[in-house]
Amino acid sequence: MLALGFAVAATSAPALAQVYVNIAPPAPIVETRPVTTHPGWVWVPGYYRWNGSSYVWVHGHYANPPHTNATWVPGHWGQGPRGRWFWRAGHWRY
């Protein structure tokens, strides 16, 4: 049986729910990057998303950086309290 826990971050930013999963995510799928049609756009790799009962692959895509010097830091699954897995979302670094 899967047990999920939710925690809400207490910050001045909008509250984000953190999902904990007892099952480790599968190994990432190696995707072939298509050629971009938008010069300067950055590849955002695919990742596994938890849908409440299983992991679902979200395909990678190109994204327009918000600033010239912005770089994409990919999201990743980490292991937290009592061995449960949690998703740390990708974000732009300036």
C-alpha positions in Angstrom: 0.0 0.0 0.0 1.3 3.5 -0.8 1.3 6.2 1.8 1.5 9.8 0.8 2.2 12.7 3.0 1.7 16.4 2.3 3.6 19.3 3.8 3.1 22.9 3.0 6.0 25.2 2.9 5.6 28.3 5.1 7.1 31.1 3.1 6.0 34.5 1.8 5.8 32.9 -1.7 2.6 31.0 -2.7 2.3 27.8 -0.7 3.6 24.7 -2.5 2.5 21.2 -1.5 5.3 18.7 -1.2 4.4 15.1 -2.1 6.2 12.2 -0.5 6.2 8.8 -2.2 7.3 5.4 -0.7 8.4 4.0 -4.1 11.6 5.0 -5.8 11.3 6.6 -9.2 12.4 4.6 -12.3 15.6 5.4 -14.0 15.2 8.5 -16.3 14.4 7.9 -19.9 17.2 9.1 -22.2 15.5 11.3 -24.8 17.0 12.5 -28.1 16.9 16.3 -28.2 15.3 17.5 -31.3 16.9 20.4 -33.1 15.5 23.7 -31.8 13.7 26.1 -34.1 14.2 28.9 -31.5 17.9 30.1 -31.2 18.8 30.8 -27.6 16.1 28.5 -26.1 17.3 25.9 -23.6 16.5 22.2 -23.4 14.5 21.3 -20.2 15.0 17.5 -19.8 12.1 15.1 -19.2 11.3 13.7 -15.8 9.0 11.4 -13.9 5.9 12.9 -12.2 3.9 11.2 -9.5 0.2 11.0 -10.5 -1.0 9.7 -7.1 -0.6 6.0 -7.9 2.4 5.7 -10.3 5.2 7.6 -12.0 4.4 9.1 -15.4 7.1 10.3 -17.8 6.9 14.0 -18.8 8.8 14.6 -22.0 11.5 17.2 -22.3 11.0 20.4 -24.2 12.7 23.7 -25.2 12.0 26.8 -23.1 12.7 30.4 -23.5 15.0 31.6 -20.7 13.6 34.6 -18.8 16.9 36.4 -18.9 20.0 36.2 -21.2 22.2 34.7 -18.4 19.6 32.3 -17.0 20.5 28.6 -16.9 18.0 25.8 -16.3 18.6 23.6 -13.2 16.8 20.3 -13.8 14.3 19.0 -11.2 15.2 15.7 -9.4 13.8 13.2 -7.0 15.5 13.2 -3.6 15.1 10.8 -0.7 13.9 12.4 2.5 12.5 11.5 5.9 12.1 7.8 6.6 13.4 6.9 3.1 10.4 8.5 1.3 11.0 10.2 -2.1 10.1 13.8 -2.9 10.3 15.9 -6.1 12.5 19.0 -6.1 11.2 21.1 -9.1 13.5 22.5 -11.8 14.1 26.2 -11.8 16.0 29.0 -13.6 19.3 30.2 -12.0 20.5 33.7 -12.7 
